[in-house]
């Protein structure tokens, strides 16, 4: 039913050879809460197959040589050699199709302030409702709101909803330095090791790229 509309979203990201967005995430513990609590800020940068994301202290760097995940909380760096083509673009048609298939129903709630509002419902999921706001002109996602299932004796999510804003979306050329692993990784005899600024981190070299769980 919404195939054409969501295909426009995916195609907008595919057509954008360069893409930049700043990300802000807010949490609401209670339904009565008027203003969200800022969880953190981050950014997304993409140029063709190169990808970079950062949220708070965690980073993902991906290029045609490797992928690197930096976990600042656990002081770990994971290096994935030859990960080209294995990074999942969160806005690809495959990812949007997966989102659609997981839902019980989808509703078009109309447009306002230059954005189309879609609502996804799922009675059995942890996320019982997802609101997606899409630009009417550029078809980029501007905001996602996740509503959590009520807590039970077995599960407590301590969250009513979470809002993710994608701000300052630009299609200008992205600086190549975002996608270089060499600010984290150096090589000796073809083997990776951590540069001095990450000498307090543990390096793990993985055989196969596994995307971070969302």
Secondary structure, 3 states (H helix, E strand, C coil): CCHHHHHHHHHHHHHCCEEEEEEEEEEECCCCCCCCEEEEEEEEEEECCEEEEEECCEEEEECCCEEEEEECCCCEEEEEECCCCCCCCCCCHHHHHHHHHCCCEEEEEEEECCEEEEEEECCCCCEEEEEEEEECCCCCEEEEEEEECCCCCCCCCCCCEEEEEEEEEECCCCCHHHHCHHHCEEEECCEEEECHHHCCCEEEEECCCCCCCC
